[in-house]
Amino acid sequence: MATNEARAQCLDLLHEASGLPALQLGAGGRVKPQPTPDFAGLVALRRQLDQDLGGAMSPGRTRLTAVLALVLDVAPRAGELVAMRLSHLAPENTAVYVQRCPQHSTGEGDDDWFELSEIGRAAVEHWLPLRAQLVERAHGTSKLWVSPHPDHDGVLDANNHTVLRPPGIPLPEKGCSSATAPTAPATA
């Protein structure tokens, strides 16, 4: 965290020296809770997902569609999503096993199999072949949700050069949250 703060301060100094306003990086604190969507909004989202499944989609949109369809069917938390593995899918993708991780819980979660809707099954079936291609390039993982793009953070090699991690790397909880979060409009 200190490294990121130092970077932000350096960027601020550079912006100030060049006469530019300071950058407004990040969301700036905790994410505000969003209101629970109403029934009409959920119906509209399902309709949109169904339309999306009928056409060509980018890899990111394919994953997002599968995640949203699964969230509509099962309502998993971000940590529960990233914990999912291929073995958590029933044959023919008719259901998904969720290991519940209740917030601030000291006991066991209410783990169970949850039936997927027709849209949920179709979305997962669109995602799985693409996921297989991505994972093959990244040397394999059994995690269900992986990155469709190179990791923007990367890792440092022996010469201190940044090497991007390839597509197909499992999403961490924060990655899953940010991968499905709407982007905030830029402020002037």
N, C-alpha and C positions, 0 to 999 in steps of 0.2 A: 504494500500500500504506500509506503514511503517513497518508493521509486516512482510510482504514478504521480504522487504529489509533486515530486521534484520535476518531473516532466511537465506537469501542468504549470508550475511556476516559471520554468524556462520558456514555455510557449507564451505565457503572459508577458514576460520581459521582452521577447521578440516582437510580439504584437504592439506593445507599448512603444518600443524603439522605432518601429516602422509607422507609428501613427494609427494603427488599427485598433478597434475595440477588442477587449479581452474575449476569449472564446468562452462559450457556455457549454461545457462538456458534461455529458451524462444527464441522468434524470434528476439529479440533485436531491438525493435522499430516498426515503421510502416510497415505494409505489403506492399511490392512492388506491384504496379499494374501489372497485367499479360496482355499479348497481347490478343486481341480478337481472339478466335479460328477461323480458316478458315473453309470453308464449308466441306472440306474433313474430318477434325478432328471431326466436329459435326456429320457427317454421321457415322464415325467410332464409336463414342461414342454411338449413337443410336443403332448401330448393336451390340455393346457389351452389352448394357442394355437388348436388346431383347434376346441375348444368356443367360445372367444371369437369366432372368425371366423363362427360360426353365429348370432350374436346382434348386438344393437345395442351399439355401443361409443362412448365419448366420443372426441373428437378426439385427446386425449392417449393414450388406450388404443389407438386405431387405429395411431398412430405407434409406440408401444411394441411392439405386437404385430408390426408389420412389422420393426422393428429386431431384436427377439429372434429372429424366424424367420430373418432374414438372418444373424444372428450364429451361429445353430445350423447353418446350411448352409455358411457361408463362413469363419467365425471371424476377421473383420477386427478390427483394433485401432481405438480411438476415432478416431485421426487418419485412418485409412483410411476409416472410415464418413463422417466429415464432408467428405472430399474427393470422395465419390461425387456424380456428376451424372446427370441423366436419360439422357445419352448412354452411360452405363455399364450401362444395362439393354438386354438383347438384345430383339429383337422378341418380342412376346407374353410378355415377362418370364420367359423360360425360363432365363436366366443373367444374371450380373452380373460386370462387369469390376472387378477390385480392383487398385489400384496399391499394392503392398506397400511399407510404410515400416518396415523392421525397426529396432528400437531399437538405438542405438549402432552403426549400420551405416555403413560408408564407401562401400560399393558399391551397385549397383542392386538394387532389390527384385525379387522373383519375381512380376512382374505377370502376371495371367492371367484368363481367363474361367472362372467357376465356375457349374456348373449349380445351379439352385434346385429345392428339393423342391416337391411339390404344395402344402404348407402355406406355404412361402416365396413361391411365385408368388401364391397366394390373398391372403396378407397384403400383399404389395406392391400387388396390384390393388385392395385395399380402401383403401390409403393414397393412391394416385396421384390419384383424383378429389378427395379432400379436400385434398391438397397443392396441386392446381391452383387450388382456390378460395382457399386461404390466400395463395398466391403472387400471385394476381391482385390481391388487396387491398393487397399490399406492393410492387406494381410490378415483380414478376417476378424470378426467379433460375432458373438451371439446376441448382442444388444439389438433391440428392434429399431431404435431411433438413432440415426447417424447423420453426420453432416453431409449435405450434398455438394458442398464447396470446400476449397482449401481453407484451413483454419487461419483466420486473419492474424492471430497472435504469433503463431509459429513457435519454434524452439531455436535456441542458439546452437550452432555447430562448434567444432573445435577451434575455428578461427573467429568466433564471436559474430558470425553472420547469421541472420535470421533465415531459417529454413521453414517454409510453410508446411504444416501437416497436411497430408492429402485428404481429399474427400473420403468419407467412409469411417471417420473416427467417431466413436460413440459420443453422444451429447452429454455433457455434465448437466446437473440440475439448472444452473444459471444459464447455460446454453439453451436448454429447452425453453426456459421462460423467455429469454430474449429472442429466440427464433420465432416464437409465436406471438410476441407482443407487438401492438401497433406502434409505429414510430411517432414520436412527438413532433409537432410542427416546430420549425425553427423560429427562434425569437429574435427580434431586431435589436 
